[in-house]
Amino acid sequence: MKVITLDDQVSISDQISSSDVADLKERGIEIVVCNRPDGEVAGQADFEDIAQACQDLGLESHYIAFVGDQIESVHVESFLKLLQSGRKAHAYCRSGARSSKLWAQTRFRQGMESTELKERAALAGYDVSQHV
């Protein structure tokens, strides 16, 4: 798991395993968000396993999964509601790209400038220019 911090509240990564949840908790994460549909590839950790690990450690978990660039308003609205709590969140997918795009669309909706979003994402190795 390669954790990348996008802002003071949100970090992202590639696919996590249930054993990674303890590390996320140590980093101060309170909410874990899955942006990857179950069964995308063989051997991928199912959200149910991640959710159980979160529950065991007192973390909240949410399944806001989508394929590729197919981010819909419902995904952005769901992530926005989680972020409005002010708690630290970690989102993951296959490579972190989907999660970075969802973060960018959500922060853009909150009023963050597209230039800043693009710059932060680029520093992390992601291109969100089609999403803000």
MDTraj code that builds the backbone (N, CA, C; nanometers):
import mdtraj as md
import numpy as np

residues = "MET LYS VAL ILE THR LEU ASP ASP GLN VAL SER ILE SER ASP GLN ILE SER SER SER ASP VAL ALA ASP LEU LYS GLU ARG GLY ILE GLU ILE VAL VAL CYS ASN ARG PRO ASP GLY GLU VAL ALA GLY GLN ALA ASP PHE GLU ASP ILE ALA GLN ALA CYS GLN ASP LEU GLY LEU GLU SER HIS TYR ILE ALA PHE VAL GLY ASP GLN ILE GLU SER VAL HIS VAL GLU SER PHE LEU LYS LEU LEU GLN SER GLY ARG LYS ALA HIS ALA TYR CYS ARG SER GLY ALA ARG SER SER LYS LEU TRP ALA GLN THR ARG PHE ARG GLN GLY MET GLU SER THR GLU LEU LYS GLU ARG ALA ALA LEU ALA GLY TYR ASP VAL SER GLN HIS VAL".split()
xyz = np.array([
    [0.0854, -0.1180, 0.0000],
    [0.0000, 0.0000, 0.0000],
    [0.0894, 0.1234, 0.0000],
    [0.0688, 0.2064, -0.1008],
    [0.1415, 0.3325, -0.1105],
    [0.0435, 0.4463, -0.0815],
    [0.0551, 0.5065, 0.0365],
    [-0.0367, 0.6120, 0.0788],
    [0.0127, 0.7476, 0.0291],
    [-0.0778, 0.8223, -0.0331],
    [-0.0487, 0.9570, -0.0837],
    [-0.1481, 1.0529, -0.0196],
    [-0.0957, 1.1576, 0.0420],
    [-0.1803, 1.2587, 0.1050],
    [-0.2134, 1.3659, 0.0022],
    [-0.3433, 1.3890, -0.0200],
    [-0.3872, 1.4914, -0.1154],
    [-0.4167, 1.6245, -0.0482],
    [-0.4647, 1.6199, 0.0755],
    [-0.4863, 1.7406, 0.1542],
    [-0.4882, 1.7002, 0.3012],
    [-0.5188, 1.7935, 0.3883],
    [-0.5132, 1.7662, 0.5324],
    [-0.6121, 1.6593, 0.5784],
    [-0.7125, 1.6330, 0.4980],
    [-0.8174, 1.5403, 0.5385],
    [-0.8160, 1.4100, 0.4600],
    [-0.7664, 1.4110, 0.3379],
    [-0.7816, 1.2955, 0.2486],
    [-0.6473, 1.2396, 0.2025],
    [-0.6366, 1.1079, 0.2160],
    [-0.5249, 1.0349, 0.1556],
    [-0.5852, 0.9280, 0.0654],
    [-0.5035, 0.8791, -0.0272],
    [-0.5479, 0.7765, -0.1209],
    [-0.4380, 0.6721, -0.1350],
    [-0.4746, 0.5585, -0.1943],
    [-0.3747, 0.4564, -0.2229],
    [-0.4275, 0.3602, -0.3274],
    [-0.3377, 0.2700, -0.3622],
    [-0.3757, 0.1555, -0.4433],
    [-0.4543, 0.0589, -0.3544],
    [-0.4870, -0.0561, -0.4070],
    [-0.5648, -0.1571, -0.3343],
    [-0.5025, -0.1861, -0.1974],
    [-0.5862, -0.1907, -0.0952],
    [-0.5389, -0.2267, 0.0380],
    [-0.5844, -0.3682, 0.0717],
    [-0.5253, -0.4214, 0.1765],
    [-0.5674, -0.5502, 0.2304],
    [-0.6188, -0.5255, 0.3721],
    [-0.6809, -0.6240, 0.4294],
    [-0.7333, -0.6078, 0.5652],
    [-0.6195, -0.5811, 0.6643],
    [-0.5003, -0.6324, 0.6369],
    [-0.3872, -0.6087, 0.7271],
    [-0.3360, -0.4643, 0.7196],
    [-0.3694, -0.3905, 0.6138],
    [-0.3288, -0.2502, 0.6009],
    [-0.4131, -0.1560, 0.6870],
    [-0.5265, -0.2024, 0.7323],
    [-0.6187, -0.1156, 0.8061],
    [-0.5554, -0.0648, 0.9355],
    [-0.4777, -0.1477, 1.0031],
    [-0.4119, -0.1040, 1.1271],
    [-0.3163, 0.0112, 1.0993],
    [-0.2443, 0.0063, 0.9883],
    [-0.1533, 0.1143, 0.9503],
    [-0.2321, 0.2427, 0.9240],
    [-0.3452, 0.2307, 0.8581],
    [-0.4281, 0.3489, 0.8327],
    [-0.4753, 0.4114, 0.9634],
    [-0.5136, 0.3265, 1.0581],
    [-0.5572, 0.3791, 1.1874],
    [-0.4427, 0.4517, 1.2570],
    [-0.3225, 0.3966, 1.2494],
    [-0.2058, 0.4617, 1.3100],
    [-0.1784, 0.5975, 1.2465],
    [-0.2161, 0.6138, 1.1204],
    [-0.1978, 0.7412, 1.0494],
    [-0.3088, 0.8414, 1.0825],
    [-0.4031, 0.8022, 1.1666],
    [-0.5103, 0.8925, 1.2065],
    [-0.6346, 0.8849, 1.1203],
    [-0.6406, 0.7870, 1.0314],
    [-0.7574, 0.7711, 0.9448],
    [-0.8760, 0.7227, 1.0282],
    [-0.9920, 0.7817, 1.0016],
    [-1.1144, 0.7439, 1.0721],
    [-1.2179, 0.6819, 0.9784],
    [-1.2055, 0.7121, 0.8478],
    [-1.2996, 0.6616, 0.7480],
    [-1.2203, 0.5997, 0.6329],
    [-1.2552, 0.4775, 0.5952],
    [-1.1927, 0.4103, 0.4817],
    [-1.2981, 0.3960, 0.3723],
    [-1.2628, 0.4393, 0.2508],
    [-1.3579, 0.4402, 0.1395],
    [-1.3029, 0.3561, 0.0246],
    [-1.3820, 0.2594, -0.0186],
    [-1.3454, 0.1754, -0.1320],
    [-1.4070, 0.2325, -0.2595],
    [-1.3224, 0.2635, -0.3582],
    [-1.3700, 0.3129, -0.4872],
    [-1.3555, 0.2070, -0.5965],
    [-1.3278, 0.0845, -0.5583],
    [-1.3044, -0.0236, -0.6543],
    [-1.4105, -0.1318, -0.6404],
    [-1.4791, -0.1645, -0.7502],
    [-1.5782, -0.2716, -0.7422],
    [-1.5136, -0.4047, -0.7039],
    [-1.5814, -0.4808, -0.6210],
    [-1.5341, -0.6148, -0.5864],
    [-1.5237, -0.6997, -0.7124],
    [-1.4256, -0.7901, -0.7142],
    [-1.4121, -0.8851, -0.8238],
    [-1.3546, -0.8280, -0.9518],
    [-1.2934, -0.7118, -0.9457],
    [-1.2364, -0.6525, -1.0662],
    [-1.1243, -0.7409, -1.1224],
    [-1.0457, -0.7989, -1.0326],
    [-0.9417, -0.8946, -1.0718],
    [-0.9360, -1.0072, -0.9693],
    [-0.8856, -1.1209, -1.0122],
    [-0.8710, -1.2350, -0.9218],
    [-0.7709, -1.1999, -0.8116],
    [-0.8026, -1.2409, -0.6904],
    [-0.7131, -1.2195, -0.5780],
    [-0.7276, -1.0857, -0.5088],
    [-0.8114, -1.0003, -0.5603],
    [-0.8351, -0.8679, -0.5002],
    [-0.9083, -0.8851, -0.3676],
    [-0.8686, -0.8110, -0.2670],
    [-0.9372, -0.8151, -0.1380],
    [-1.0798, -0.7626, -0.1543],
    [-1.1767, -0.8370, -0.1058],
    [-1.3167, -0.7945, -0.1116],
    [-1.3423, -0.6852, -0.0083],
    [-1.4353, -0.5966, -0.0419],
    [-1.4692, -0.4889, 0.0503],
    [-1.5177, -0.5447, 0.1837],
    [-1.5891, -0.6538, 0.1822],
    [-1.6405, -0.7132, 0.3065],
    [-1.5267, -0.7418, 0.4052],
    [-1.4141, -0.7917, 0.3551],
    [-1.2987, -0.8198, 0.4408],
    [-1.2386, -0.6908, 0.4965],
    [-1.2281, -0.5903, 0.4109],
    [-1.1759, -0.4606, 0.4549],
    [-1.2701, -0.3991, 0.5581],
    [-1.3993, -0.4046, 0.5312],
    [-1.4994, -0.3479, 0.6224],
    [-1.4936, -0.4160, 0.7589],
    [-1.4734, -0.5468, 0.7601],
    [-1.4638, -0.6195, 0.8869],
    [-1.3397, -0.5755, 0.9646],
    [-1.2278, -0.5600, 0.8951],
    [-1.1053, -0.5134, 0.9608],
    [-1.1248, -0.3728, 1.0175],
    [-1.1954, -0.2886, 0.9417],
    [-1.2261, -0.1531, 0.9899],
    [-1.3121, -0.1595, 1.1158],
    [-1.4148, -0.2388, 1.1108],
    [-1.5053, -0.2517, 1.2254],
    [-1.4293, -0.3018, 1.3481],
    [-1.3422, -0.3984, 1.3280],
    [-1.2643, -0.4539, 1.4392],
    [-1.1763, -0.3487, 1.5063],
    [-1.1335, -0.2490, 1.4301],
    [-1.0458, -0.1445, 1.4823],
    [-1.1185, -0.0132, 1.5110],
    [-1.2506, -0.0141, 1.4975],
    [-1.3291, 0.1043, 1.5290],
    [-1.3291, 0.2120, 1.4216],
    [-1.2988, 0.1725, 1.2978],
    [-1.3028, 0.2668, 1.1866],
    [-1.4319, 0.2503, 1.1078],
    [-1.4723, 0.3562, 1.0458],
    [-1.5893, 0.3551, 0.9588],
    [-1.5441, 0.3142, 0.8187],
    [-1.6269, 0.2409, 0.7465],
    [-1.5927, 0.2044, 0.6087],
    [-1.7127, 0.2269, 0.5177],
    [-1.6824, 0.2640, 0.3913],
    [-1.7887, 0.2917, 0.2941],
    [-1.7476, 0.2396, 0.1575],
    [-1.8454, 0.1915, 0.0845],
    [-1.8264, 0.1363, -0.0496],
    [-1.8848, 0.2347, -0.1500],
    [-1.7985, 0.3130, -0.2150],
    [-1.8395, 0.4093, -0.3178],
    [-1.7626, 0.3700, -0.4436],
    [-1.7960, 0.2550, -0.4967],
    [-1.7202, 0.1972, -0.6079],
    [-1.7771, 0.2385, -0.7431],
    [-1.6845, 0.2530, -0.8389],
    [-1.7229, 0.2831, -0.9766],
    [-1.6125, 0.2329, -1.0681],
    [-1.6454, 0.2203, -1.1945],
    [-1.5513, 0.1679, -1.2937],
    [-1.4857, 0.2846, -1.3678],
    [-1.3545, 0.2811, -1.3786],
    [-1.2802, 0.3792, -1.4574],
    [-1.3155, 0.5230, -1.4246],
    [-1.3498, 0.5983, -1.5280],
    [-1.3864, 0.7390, -1.5132],
    [-1.5370, 0.7605, -1.4965],
    [-1.6098, 0.6565, -1.4691],
    [-1.7562, 0.6651, -1.4627],
    [-1.8049, 0.7163, -1.3277],
    [-1.7527, 0.8317, -1.2873],
    [-1.7938, 0.8950, -1.1627],
    [-1.9262, 0.9663, -1.1870],
    [-2.0231, 0.9361, -1.1039],
    [-2.1552, 0.9989, -1.1143],
    [-2.1776, 1.0909, -0.9957],
    [-2.2774, 1.1751, -1.0060],
    [-2.3094, 1.2696, -0.8981],
    [-2.3305, 1.1988, -0.7649],
    [-2.3905, 1.0822, -0.7668],
    [-2.4159, 1.0097, -0.6427],
    [-2.2853, 0.9728, -0.5730],
    [-2.1808, 0.9437, -0.6497],
    [-2.0507, 0.9119, -0.5902],
    [-1.9912, 1.0359, -0.5236],
    [-1.9972, 1.1479, -0.5953],
    [-1.9440, 1.2739, -0.5423],
    [-2.0225, 1.3157, -0.4186],
    [-2.1536, 1.3063, -0.4249],
    [-2.2372, 1.3450, -0.3105],
    [-2.2092, 1.2569, -0.1891],
    [-2.1911, 1.1279, -0.2109],
    [-2.1617, 1.0365, -0.0999],
    [-2.0277, 1.0704, -0.0355],
    [-1.9261, 1.0952, -0.1177],
    [-1.7946, 1.1286, -0.0641],
    [-1.7985, 1.2645, 0.0058],
    [-1.8705, 1.3581, -0.0525],
    [-1.8853, 1.4906, 0.0071],
    [-1.9453, 1.4815, 0.1472],
    [-2.0494, 1.4012, 0.1634],
    [-2.1122, 1.3848, 0.2954],
    [-2.0130, 1.3308, 0.3973],
    [-1.9296, 1.2369, 0.3541],
    [-1.8290, 1.1824, 0.4459],
    [-1.7276, 1.2892, 0.4860],
    [-1.6838, 1.3686, 0.3903],
    [-1.5836, 1.4712, 0.4191],
    [-1.6391, 1.5850, 0.5039],
    [-1.7687, 1.6097, 0.4930],
    [-1.8296, 1.7165, 0.5724],
    [-1.8223, 1.6871, 0.7223],
    [-1.7940, 1.5627, 0.7584],
    [-1.7800, 1.5279, 0.8996],
    [-1.6526, 1.5872, 0.9583],
    [-1.5567, 1.6229, 0.8725],
    [-1.4295, 1.6769, 0.9181],
    [-1.3281, 1.5703, 0.9577],
    [-1.3699, 1.4441, 0.9562],
    [-1.2795, 1.3354, 0.9951],
    [-1.1856, 1.2992, 0.8802],
    [-1.0713, 1.2438, 0.9151],
    [-0.9723, 1.2048, 0.8151],
    [-1.0194, 1.0801, 0.7413],
    [-1.0086, 1.0862, 0.6089],
    [-1.0561, 0.9771, 0.5243],
    [-0.9439, 0.9263, 0.4345],
    [-0.9509, 0.7971, 0.4065],
    [-0.8585, 0.7339, 0.3124],
    [-0.9421, 0.6605, 0.2081],
    [-0.9168, 0.6908, 0.0805],
    [-0.9874, 0.6243, -0.0288],
    [-0.8878, 0.5391, -0.1068],
    [-0.9345, 0.4247, -0.1547],
    [-0.8469, 0.3380, -0.2330],
    [-0.9196, 0.2800, -0.3527],
    [-0.8405, 0.2408, -0.4522],
    [-0.8904, 0.1733, -0.5719],
    [-0.7754, 0.0864, -0.6246],
    [-0.7702, 0.0581, -0.7529],
    [-0.6625, -0.0263, -0.8039],
    [-0.5273, 0.0430, -0.7949],
    [-0.5221, 0.1687, -0.8411],
    [-0.3943, 0.2405, -0.8452],
    [-0.3953, 0.3725, -0.7684],
    [-0.5108, 0.4175, -0.7262],
    [-0.5270, 0.5487, -0.6637],
    [-0.5849, 0.6519, -0.7593],
    [-0.5850, 0.6228, -0.8892],
    [-0.6327, 0.7193, -0.9892],
    [-0.7805, 0.7514, -0.9720],
    [-0.8636, 0.6496, -0.9590],
    [-1.0076, 0.6749, -0.9409],
    [-1.0332, 0.7582, -0.8164],
    [-0.9640, 0.7224, -0.7094],
    [-0.9827, 0.7945, -0.5832],
    [-0.9385, 0.9400, -0.5964],
    [-0.8298, 0.9652, -0.6715],
    [-0.7850, 1.1035, -0.6908],
    [-0.8890, 1.1831, -0.7694],
    [-0.9517, 1.1211, -0.8660],
    [-1.0534, 1.1890, -0.9476],
    [-1.1779, 1.2196, -0.8658],
    [-1.2169, 1.1251, -0.7803],
    [-1.3325, 1.1502, -0.6939],
    [-1.3012, 1.2624, -0.5952],
    [-1.1818, 1.2608, -0.5382],
    [-1.1390, 1.3683, -0.4480],
    [-1.1452, 1.5031, -0.5201],
    [-1.0909, 1.5091, -0.6420],
    [-1.0879, 1.6346, -0.7169],
    [-1.2288, 1.6864, -0.7447],
    [-1.3173, 1.5994, -0.7893],
    [-1.4543, 1.6436, -0.8179],
    [-1.5246, 1.6908, -0.6918],
    [-1.4992, 1.6229, -0.5811],
    [-1.5624, 1.6603, -0.4549],
    [-1.5096, 1.7946, -0.4056],
    [-1.3801, 1.8122, -0.4074],
    [-1.3211, 1.9395, -0.3629],
    [-1.3592, 2.0541, -0.4572],
    [-1.3699, 2.0264, -0.5867],
    [-1.4134, 2.1279, -0.6820],
    [-1.5550, 2.1739, -0.6478],
    [-1.6402, 2.0791, -0.6150],
    [-1.7773, 2.1122, -0.5761],
    [-1.7780, 2.1964, -0.4490],
    [-1.6798, 2.1751, -0.3631],
    [-1.6697, 2.2535, -0.2396],
    [-1.6077, 2.3913, -0.2626],
    [-1.5630, 2.4186, -0.3856],
    [-1.5117, 2.5511, -0.4173],
    [-1.3615, 2.5618, -0.4337],
    [-1.2899, 2.4507, -0.4252],
    [-1.1447, 2.4570, -0.4460],
    [-1.1172, 2.4851, -0.5934],
    [-1.0185, 2.5685, -0.6197],
    [-0.9831, 2.6070, -0.7564],
    [-0.9302, 2.4874, -0.8356],
    [-0.9712, 2.4778, -0.9620],
    [-0.9293, 2.3657, -1.0461],
    [-0.7774, 2.3624, -1.0642],
    [-0.7142, 2.4792, -1.0710],
    [-0.5686, 2.4839, -1.0869],
    [-0.4991, 2.4171, -0.9694],
    [-0.5440, 2.4471, -0.8486],
    [-0.4848, 2.3867, -0.7296],
    [-0.5084, 2.2366, -0.7267],
    [-0.6280, 2.1947, -0.7626],
    [-0.6598, 2.0518, -0.7655],
    [-0.5698, 1.9776, -0.8643],
    [-0.5539, 2.0348, -0.9822],
    [-0.4688, 1.9733, -1.0848],
    [-0.3240, 1.9648, -1.0373],
    [-0.2761, 2.0719, -0.9731],
    [-0.1380, 2.0748, -0.9255],
    [-0.1156, 1.9709, -0.8159],
    [-0.2057, 1.9642, -0.7190],
    [-0.1911, 1.8669, -0.6102],
    [-0.1939, 1.7243, -0.6647],
    [-0.2861, 1.6986, -0.7546],
    [-0.2969, 1.5642, -0.8126],
    [-0.1718, 1.5310, -0.8942],
    [-0.1225, 1.6271, -0.9704],
    [-0.0033, 1.6044, -1.0519],
    [0.1176, 1.5728, -0.9640],
    [0.1314, 1.6433, -0.8527],
    [0.2413, 1.6152, -0.7601],
    [0.2332, 1.4723, -0.7069],
    [0.1116, 1.4206, -0.6980],
    [0.0908, 1.2831, -0.6508],
    [0.1010, 1.1818, -0.7645],
    [0.1123, 1.2313, -0.8888],
    [0.1259, 1.1422, -1.0030],
    [-0.0030, 1.1106, -1.0756],
    [-0.1059, 1.1944, -1.0557],
    [-0.2364, 1.1706, -1.1175],
    [-0.2797, 1.2894, -1.2019],
    [-0.3561, 1.2622, -1.3040],
    [-0.4093, 1.3663, -1.3922],
    [-0.5605, 1.3748, -1.3701],
    [-0.6055, 1.4841, -1.3135],
    [-0.7490, 1.5033, -1.2879],
    [-0.8075, 1.6114, -1.3778],
    [-0.7319, 1.6528, -1.4795],
    [-0.7731, 1.7660, -1.5629],
    [-0.9073, 1.7455, -1.6322],
    [-0.9471, 1.6241, -1.6588],
    [-1.0758, 1.5952, -1.7228],
    [-1.1914, 1.5981, -1.6221],
    [-1.1604, 1.6197, -1.4929],
    [-1.2622, 1.6056, -1.3885],
    [-1.2888, 1.7321, -1.3093],
    [-1.2170, 1.8412, -1.3395],
    [-1.2424, 1.9669, -1.2681],
    [-1.2460, 2.0831, -1.3659],
])
top = md.Topology()
chain = top.add_chain()
for i, resn in enumerate(residues, 1):
    res = top.add_residue(resn, chain, resSeq=i)
    for name in ("N", "CA", "C"):
        top.add_atom(name, md.element.get_by_symbol(name[0]), res)
traj = md.Trajectory(xyz[None], top)
